[in-house]
């Protein structure tokens, strides 16, 4: 058969076999209503019930019921029980139809040790909100690969110290109210406007899952990053890795959250975390917002990962509007 007759047939085969590029519709879990149940568990570091009481009281004040996971109170050195115990607790809450949202009681480290033990089959059919930040980024990213939205928000133990603004943003997100933010300008901001899906989370965690099945696709999206308690040269190393792998080249915009309690060596690195990020991203002609109030701070505003947002960075400030 002549080549010019084969090519059209190959194109048709690609289109109708599903091998051509397609865009999968993101699933938004049902927003909560009064009377719904939220499960609180620990996927990583251990946490007792006492420091979670303000979080429980908060949910109840909104008319929600609370189920405490079996991992709360477990003690396995730093972790909230053995890997199988934390995985089992998460699996049971994912599969329990009465639980409408799963809230991490604490962050730390350890979620990556259990993510491959989880069967997401039922969760994909009937999604529910997964909530947390920091180490929970593993699940934010992994669930994003399933095309399901999640909430990057405070963890249970931070409910007591969270600002009223952070609490209110969490309530709005849970109950499906309109979510938008306006923040002051920052000297390092890059002016511009973009619309795209929001992805990201903790920089160290995102860096640690590069190349794994839990890594989200950042192309054509808006990436959010924040971090805590890292050496400044570590921030530079992680940012350089993302830069050399074209993450920033292929995104529509960047939102920089809190870079908290950074550390330095005896011989100073010479730049703070925001300066490091600004230097590495300055060549890109995309909107970049610095100092967004989310991360390891009391004013940890809720972000809905996977949702479309409009990022508008101007000389007078930054506005972020969720679709």
N, C-alpha and C positions, 0 to 999 in steps of 0.2 A: 504493500500500500504506500502511495506517495506520502512524504513527510507532511506536506501541507494538508492532507486529509486526516492524518493522525492527531495533529495538534488540537484542532477543535474538539475532537472526541475526548482527548485527555482533559481539556478544560472542563467539559461537561461532567466528566467522571469525578473530578475534584469537587465541583460545585454540589453535585447530588449525593456524593458519598459522605459529605460532612468533613472532608479533609481540607476544604477551603477555610479561610479565616472567618470565624463567627464570634459574635459577642454574646456571652452568656448573661442572662438577666440576674442581677443580684437579688437574693432573697432577704427581705426585711422581716425579722421575727415579729410576732404580734406584740404591740405595745401593751403595757400592763394596765389593768383596771382595778379598782378597789375590790378586795376579796381574793386577789391572786396570791400565789405563794412564791416566795423567793428562797432559794437554798443558799446557805453560806457554808463554804468549805475551805480547805487549804490544799492547794496543789503543789506547794513548795515548802517554805519555812513554817515551823511549828507555831501555833498560836493557841492560847487558852480561851475559854469562854468569857472570862471577866472583861478583857479589853474590847470585846465585841458587843458588849451590852449597849453602848450608845448607838451602834449601827442597827441593832435589833429594835431599839426604841424608835429610831428614825423611820424604819420601814413600817412599823406598827402605827406610827403617827400619820402615815399616808394611807392607812387602811389596808395594808398588806399583811399577809401571814408569813411566818418564817419557819423554815426547817433547818436545823443545825446538822451539818454533815458529821459523819463518823470520824473524820480526820481532826476535828477540833478537839484539842486536848491531848492528841497523841504526841509522843516524844521519841524520836529516833535521831539522837544527836541534834543536828540543826533542822532536820526535816520533820514534817507532820506525819510521821509514820513511815513505814517501808514503801518502796515504789508501788508495790501491788496494792497496798492499802489506799494510797492516794489515787491511784488509777481506778480502783473499784468504786471509791466514793464519787469521783467525777462521772464514771460510767453510769452509776445508778441514778444520778441527778439528770444526766443527759437523757436517759431513757424513761424517766418518770414523767408521765403526761400531766401530773398535777403541779409540777414545778415549772413556772413560766420564765424564770430567770435564775442564773447561777452567778453568785457574787463571791469573788475571792476574798477571804478574810485577811490575807497577808501576802506579800510578795517574797522577796529574797532570792532563792535559787532552788531549782528542782523540777520545774514544770517540764523541761526538755527531757527529763528522765522517764516521763510517763506518757508523753504524747503518742508514741508509737504503739502503746498498749491499748489505745482507745479505739472502739468501733463506732464510727460516726453514722452508720447506716440509718438508724431511727432518727437521729438528730437532723440529718439532711432532709428527711421526709417531713418532719415537723420541727423546724428550727425554734430555738428559744434564745434569749439574750445571755451572752457570756460577758461578765463585767469584771474589770480590774485594770491594773497597769503594771509597769515595771516587768517583772518576770512573766507576767501574764501575756506579754508580747508574743511568746511562743504560740499561744493558742489564738491570739488575735490574727497572727500571720497564717497559721495553719487553717483556721476557719475561713480566712479570706480566700484560700485556694479552693474552698468548697463553694465560693460565691455566696456567702452568708455574712451579714453585717454583725458587728460586735460593738460593745461600748468600752472605750478607753476612759476609765473613770476611777475615782478613789476606791481604795480597798476598805474592807470593814473596819480595820483598826484605826484608819485615818478619819473616820466619821466624827470623832470627838473633837479633833483639832481643825477640821476643814472650815474654810471661810463660808459665810452665808451664800456668797456668789457660787462657790463650788457646789454646795449642797443644792441650791436652786437649779443649777444647770443639770445636775444628776436627776432631780425630780422631773424636770421638763423632758429629759431624754427618755426616762423610764415610761412616762405616760404619753409620749408621742406629741408633745407640744412643740411649737416652732422653736428652733434652736439657731441662734446667731450671736456673733460676738463682734464688738468694736473695741479695739485696743489702741493705745497711743503709739506714735511713730517711734522708730528706733534708728539710730545713726547708721546702722549697717543694712537696713532694709533696702531691697531692690524693688523699685516701683514697677507695677504691672498688674494685669488681671488675667486670671485663668479659671477654668471650670474643669473639674475632674474628680475621679474617685479618690477618697482619702485612705491612705495606707500608712503603716509604720508603727512607731512605738519607741521602746527603749533602744538606743543606739547599740549598746553592748550586746543585747540579745539579738538584734537584727544581724549584727556582725557575726555572731556565733552560729547562726542557722543558714548562712549563705551556702548555697549548693545542696541543701537538704530538701526533703519533700515538704517541709514546712515553710519554705521561703515563698513569699508572695511575688507576684509579677508587678513590678513598679512602672513599667513602660506606659507613658501617657497618663500617669496619675499624679496626685499631689502627695508628697511624702512628709510625714511629721516625725521628728526625732527629739528625744530628751535623754538625759542621763544623770547619774549620781555617783559621787565618790570614786571617780576615775583619775588616774594620773593624766596630766595634760598631754604628755607624749602619746598616751594610749588613745586619746581623742583624735590626735593627729593621725595616728596609724590607722584607726578605723575609718576616718573620713577619707584618707588617701586610698584605702582599699575600695570603698564605694565609688570614689571618683575614677579610679583606674579601670573599674568594671563598668563604667558608663552609666551608673545609676542616675547621676545628676544631669547627664547629657540627655537622658530619655524621659525625664519627668517634666510635668507642666509647671510645677511650683514646689516650694519648700517652706515648711513651717518649723521653726526652731523653738522648742519649749524650754523649760528650765534646765540649765546645766548646773546642778547644785553640788556644793561641797567638793569642788575639784581639788586635787592634790598636785604637788609639784616635788621635784627632786631638790637635793642640796644645791645643785647647779640649775638655776631656773630655766624653764623652757623658753621664756621670754614673751609669751602671748597667753592670754586667757582663753577659755574654751570658745567664746563667741568670736574672738579674733581669729582663732584657728579655722573655725567654720567659715567665717566671712572670707578669709584668704583663699580657701580651697574652692568656694562656690562663686567667687566674684566674676568669673569669666562667662557665666551662663546668663543668657538674656531671658530670664524667667522671674516672676515675682517671688521674692523671698521675704518672709516675715520672721523677725527675731523677737525673742522674749515673750512668746505667747504663754499665757498662764496655764500651763499643764505640765505635769511631771511630779517630781519629788518636792513639792511645795504645798503649803496649806491651801493655796488658791488653785487647786487642781481641777480645772474646768473639764467637763465631759466632752469627749469627741466621739462621734459615731463612725467607726472605721468601716470602710466599704461603701459609705454613702457618697453621693455626688455633692460637692461643695463648690461655691464660688469664692475664690481667694482674691481680694481686691486690696492691693497695697498701694497707698498714695502718700503724698507728702504730709497729709494731715493725720495719717494713721492707717490701720489695717481693719478691714471688715471681712468676716468669714460668715457665710450664710449656708446652712444645710438645706438641701433640696426638700 
